[in-house]
Amino acid sequence: MLSILAVDDSPSMRKMVSFTLTGAGYHVVEAVDGQDAFEKAQTEKVDLVLADQNMPRLDGIGLTRLLRESPKFKTTPILILTTESSDQMKQAGRAAGATGWLVKPFDPNRLIEVIQKVTR
């Protein structure tokens, strides 16, 4: 079973994402912001990171950069799930090492499709 680190400072968004992913057969580890996610990533098995962009303490792009510095996360898919949709923001995400960019509100089926594609 693949393990997904779901990072969002909104409790309702974390619950929605977690519900969608567990329903599709994934194990979900929740984190309240980028810093919390980075700490959990050191001790938990993580096959994919799904992170919000705008969060306190450490945003999604900052988290992506930090994770990519570690050999353990060089090839781990990192998806940014955010309300941000500007090309400039997407380019910053790609430059930091993000695998993909999804815009909220998300379509549960599309989210699962993207996850399946990047974890093959």
VENZI-V395387 format. One record per helix or strand of 2 or more residues. SS is the DSSP state (H for helix, E for strand). FROM is the first residue (numbers start at 1). TO is the last residue. If there is no record, write none. Layout:
BEGIN
ss:SS from:FROM to:TO
ss:SS from:FROM to:TO
END
This chain:
BEGIN
ss:E from:3 to:7
ss:H from:11 to:23
ss:E from:27 to:31
ss:H from:34 to:43
ss:E from:48 to:51
ss:H from:60 to:69
ss:H from:71 to:73
ss:E from:77 to:82
ss:H from:87 to:96
ss:E from:100 to:103
ss:H from:108 to:118
END
